[in-house]
């Protein structure tokens, strides 16, 4: 389908596709199996200028937005949703600085992220603060020109690999969610360490760890926006990165679908290729319909966000929910079309089905997203 | 370091189709690409430039569509491109091609190093690089798999052989042709691709480079292609068994048999 991308967007998409085919696909199964973090892929993205597609030009990026980021994530995820996360997770850690950083913070951090020299991460989740993000217990207490951070963040993408962390902390317990503050913490800051690498079902080439803060002193100039704005920083960031999760889900679905179509024309049973059976044809048709619908919703949501609209939460959540549910359904059906072979690790769809699952969970579970969408709808009716 | 890389446009297939009447390559309907070996040449030039500074000029002789491949070279990071183009160059064999390229390189002036791929995937002659060196009167090394050192005035490289490699040192200016073992070519960058869209490709004809038209194109090409074919290696082998004496006897029998019977 023609999506009327600009020449530059098409260029970005084509180059990301080439990287997926030539550089990611040959390594995907091994990186998944051994849990290898894709440093080499980040070097390729850096040389190709793709690290900074969503970063303003004045800070060394290409000046694109959420759509450009999503195009890269989508294409790379067709080959491996896990390796892609080194890039996408960096986007999640960078958007708080793009949206809320002051000029000094932007100058300090964005050029190195745009050039691919440094990776970023975003830390909101804690053991007792998942869907209920207001339950954050990590504290930041002012001490002269510093904040003293104490607490543990959980399941942080790119943890240990990233150099720049946007951490949501509690600076005023009495104010609840209005007492949160987002603070940039650099790797190697004394008192900042990492927990063990998590052993995950999918996205295994992505690195997930705890962030442990033990009297970690961070300069007050690293505060994003103002004290008390932490929850807003988190929500506004997620509004811009949920289409990225959606794009990851879309890429995984597309990868599984392409593999299933190819396999169905090659696999012979009852003397003919299984693609000649109507039952398979209908499955393929349904997969294609869902994928295309997801792509339409994602691209249009991205354009809605990039155009500077004020209300973007509902659209971002819709894209994330729809695409991730599609990814789960499509990858499951792809495994079904492959039959017993699909259940084996020798074929790519088994991994894709495992990778798809997380997209329904992280950056806000699909249940929480539906709450959010419904509340927005009711709010619109009342206004 | 002023480096020139010579590239060739080739069909994007290893199964080249020939026109049986004219014995020329059928290019219609086949996507064109930069000769894969030339990609390694471009990459090596870019790496030397990135390390030592200077300029990489990518050059090709061919029809106007070759500018697509030259634009790709810019997307990869080349600073400048030249297309040697004109009706007078049509039908050039390797001798005429080397002559034309040598005249263009002379026009550029102070060139320290010329890099070519070891051969093109369509013609497979591997002649243009060495011929070019002869025309320019500079030393050359073929099958380079690694540049050990390059400084003002000399280059030391490893030349791949069937059972290892030789280390060869040459004064600059010089020409090397490279094999795929030398590096892993980079992908283009977005900024490079944007630059390549706007880039102006210099087009030089025979007059521009001061070439003698009698030495260009068909007129300057002594090579006549009578027939092209893929050689069939149909070697029959025999496993000799039995006692040592029996085996020796059979070997003598084979060796002493007249050629036709072998």
Interface residues (C-beta under 8 A of the other chain):
Chain A: X7 X8 X11 X12 X15 X18 X19 X22 X23 X44 X47 X48 X49 X50 X53 X62
Chain B: X186 X187 X188 X189 X190 X191 X192 X193 X194 X197
